[in-house]
Amino acid sequence: MAGTTPEIQRIITLSSGKSRGSNLLAIHGYFSREQLPVVIHRAIFCSGQAAAIPLCKERGIPTLVISAKDMVFFEAELKALVKRENIALIALCGFMKQLSADFINAVNIPILNIHPALLPKYGGKGMYGMSVHTRVFENKESITGATIHLVDPDYDHGTIIAQASTDISQCQSAEEIAAKVLCLEHSLYGPAIYAKIRKT
């Protein structure tokens, strides 16, 4: 007897206007390469000027722009989309705004974030991107990495679901550290999303 075709699980990604989109594209590439029953249903950006939008369109990833200047409006629009379009999970990809407890509870689906350090170290408000790698370099750390965690109302605070580390003892700059960590992020996020969806 032939097996049934698995139901396609829809996720959405959230990115701020300055996002390069590299994690978003890595997630899409992982699902496509592994032929998994998961799709990025919409890549949502806070600005129509985001550099990642043309890259998404080249790959057939639907995009949507919702201004996050008013977070009450943003969360209302996003909540309606999640419910209307049967979204299984939200993945933050360079999204710098803080989601409210009301929103997190209302959508009632996993919301994941990726952080470029080994939480709980180097987390919290203002700790993102190069600010993290600069601090790691200044503190002469020999190991750093990437963390995927569930989103709660506090920055970089939710339950950790995946981590990967890398040796940076030979790195000569924060930029070298950033490049090594980005490779980890790209290999970590897609599998973590798929694992979380399968458990939900």
C-alpha positions as CSV (number, residue, x, y, z in Angstrom):
1,M,0.0,0.0,0.0
2,A,1.5,3.3,-1.0
3,G,2.2,5.8,1.8
4,T,0.2,8.9,2.1
5,T,1.8,12.2,1.0
6,P,2.7,14.3,4.1
7,E,0.8,17.5,4.5
8,I,2.8,20.6,3.6
9,Q,3.6,22.7,6.6
10,R,3.6,26.4,6.1
11,I,6.0,28.7,8.0
12,I,6.5,32.4,7.8
13,T,9.7,34.4,8.4
14,L,10.0,37.9,9.9
15,S,12.8,40.2,9.0
16,S,13.6,43.8,9.6
17,G,14.3,46.2,6.8
18,K,18.1,45.9,7.0
19,S,18.1,42.1,7.0
20,R,20.5,40.5,4.4
21,G,18.2,37.5,4.2
22,S,21.0,34.9,4.4
23,N,19.4,32.8,7.1
24,L,16.0,33.0,5.3
25,L,17.6,31.8,2.1
26,A,19.5,29.1,3.9
27,I,16.2,27.8,5.4
28,H,14.5,27.8,2.0
29,G,17.5,26.0,0.5
30,Y,17.5,23.3,3.2
31,F,13.8,22.5,2.8
32,S,14.2,22.4,-1.0
33,R,17.4,20.4,-1.0
34,E,16.1,17.8,1.4
35,Q,12.6,17.7,-0.3
36,L,10.9,18.3,3.0
37,P,7.1,19.0,3.4
38,V,7.8,22.5,4.7
39,V,7.6,25.8,2.7
40,I,8.2,29.4,3.5
41,H,4.6,30.5,2.8
42,R,5.6,34.2,3.2
43,A,8.7,36.1,3.9
44,I,7.5,39.1,5.8
45,F,9.6,42.3,5.9
46,C,9.2,45.6,7.8
47,S,10.4,47.6,4.8
48,G,9.9,47.3,1.1
49,Q,13.5,48.4,0.7
50,A,14.9,45.2,2.3
51,A,17.8,43.9,0.2
52,A,16.5,40.3,0.6
53,I,13.2,40.9,-1.2
54,P,14.6,40.6,-4.7
55,L,16.6,37.5,-3.6
56,C,13.4,35.9,-2.4
57,K,11.5,36.7,-5.6
58,E,14.3,35.1,-7.6
59,R,13.7,31.9,-5.7
60,G,10.0,32.0,-5.8
61,I,9.5,32.8,-2.1
62,P,6.4,35.0,-1.7
63,T,7.1,38.2,0.2
64,L,4.9,40.6,2.1
65,V,5.7,44.0,3.6
66,I,4.1,45.0,6.9
67,S,5.3,48.2,8.6
68,A,6.4,47.6,12.2
69,K,6.5,51.3,13.2
70,D,3.2,50.6,15.0
71,M,3.7,47.2,16.7
72,V,0.0,46.9,17.7
73,F,-0.9,47.2,14.0
74,F,1.9,44.9,13.0
75,E,0.9,42.2,15.4
76,A,-2.7,42.4,14.5
77,E,-2.0,41.9,10.8
78,L,0.4,39.1,11.6
79,K,-2.0,37.3,13.9
80,A,-4.8,37.5,11.3
81,L,-2.4,36.0,8.7
82,V,-1.3,33.2,10.9
83,K,-4.9,32.2,11.6
84,R,-6.2,32.7,8.1
85,E,-3.4,30.9,6.3
86,N,-2.8,28.0,8.8
87,I,0.8,28.8,9.6
88,A,2.6,26.2,11.6
89,L,5.7,28.2,12.8
90,I,7.2,31.7,12.7
91,A,11.0,32.0,12.3
92,L,12.7,35.3,13.0
93,C,15.4,36.1,10.5
94,G,17.0,39.4,11.5
95,F,13.9,40.7,13.1
96,M,14.8,43.4,15.7
97,K,11.5,44.2,17.2
98,Q,10.1,42.7,20.4
99,L,7.0,40.6,20.2
100,S,4.4,41.0,22.9
101,A,3.3,38.3,25.3
102,D,-0.3,38.9,24.1
103,F,0.8,38.2,20.5
104,I,2.8,35.1,21.4
105,N,-0.1,33.6,23.4
106,A,-2.7,34.5,20.8
107,V,-1.0,32.8,17.8
108,N,-0.2,29.8,19.9
109,I,2.4,28.3,17.5
110,P,6.2,28.0,17.9
111,I,8.1,31.2,17.3
112,L,11.9,30.7,16.9
113,N,14.8,33.0,16.9
114,I,18.5,32.5,16.0
115,H,21.1,34.3,18.0
116,P,24.8,34.6,17.0
117,A,26.3,33.4,20.3
118,L,26.0,30.6,22.9
119,L,23.2,31.9,25.0
120,P,22.8,32.8,27.8
121,K,26.1,34.5,27.1
122,Y,26.1,37.6,25.0
123,G,22.3,38.0,24.9
124,G,19.8,40.6,25.7
125,K,18.6,44.0,24.4
126,G,21.1,45.5,22.0
127,M,23.1,42.3,21.6
128,Y,22.7,41.4,17.9
129,G,24.9,41.2,14.8
130,M,28.4,42.7,15.0
131,S,27.8,44.0,18.5
132,V,27.8,40.4,19.7
133,H,30.9,39.4,17.7
134,T,32.8,42.5,18.8
135,R,32.1,41.8,22.4
136,V,33.1,38.1,22.0
137,F,36.4,39.2,20.3
138,E,37.2,41.9,22.9
139,N,36.7,39.3,25.7
140,K,39.1,36.9,24.0
141,E,36.7,34.0,23.9
142,S,38.1,30.8,22.4
143,I,34.7,29.3,21.6
144,T,31.5,30.9,20.4
145,G,28.5,29.7,18.4
146,A,24.9,30.0,17.5
147,T,21.7,29.4,19.4
148,I,18.1,28.7,18.4
149,H,15.5,29.4,21.0
150,L,11.8,29.8,21.4
151,V,10.7,33.4,21.6
152,D,9.2,34.8,24.8
153,P,8.5,38.4,25.7
154,D,12.1,39.0,26.8
155,Y,15.1,39.3,24.4
156,D,17.1,36.1,23.9
157,H,15.4,34.5,26.9
158,G,13.2,31.6,25.7
159,T,13.9,27.9,25.9
160,I,17.0,26.8,23.9
161,I,16.2,24.1,21.4
162,A,19.5,23.9,19.5
163,Q,23.1,25.1,19.7
164,A,26.3,24.7,17.8
165,S,29.8,25.9,18.7
166,T,33.0,26.7,16.8
167,D,36.6,27.3,17.8
168,I,37.6,31.0,17.3
169,S,40.9,30.9,19.1
170,Q,42.7,31.7,15.8
171,C,40.4,34.5,14.7
172,Q,42.1,37.9,14.3
173,S,39.0,40.0,14.2
174,A,35.3,40.2,15.0
175,E,34.6,39.9,11.3
176,E,36.3,36.6,11.1
177,I,34.2,35.4,14.1
178,A,31.1,36.6,12.3
179,A,31.9,34.7,9.2
180,K,32.4,31.4,11.1
181,V,29.2,31.9,13.2
182,L,27.1,32.7,10.1
183,C,28.1,29.3,8.6
184,L,26.9,27.6,11.8
185,E,23.6,29.6,11.6
186,H,23.0,28.5,8.1
187,S,23.5,24.8,8.9
188,L,21.5,24.9,12.2
189,Y,18.3,26.8,11.5
190,G,16.6,24.7,8.9
191,P,17.0,21.4,10.7
192,A,15.9,23.0,14.0
193,I,12.7,24.4,12.4
194,Y,11.9,21.0,10.9
195,A,12.5,19.2,14.1
196,K,10.3,21.6,16.0
197,I,7.4,21.3,13.5
198,R,7.6,17.5,13.7
199,K,7.3,17.6,17.5
200,T,4.4,20.1,17.5
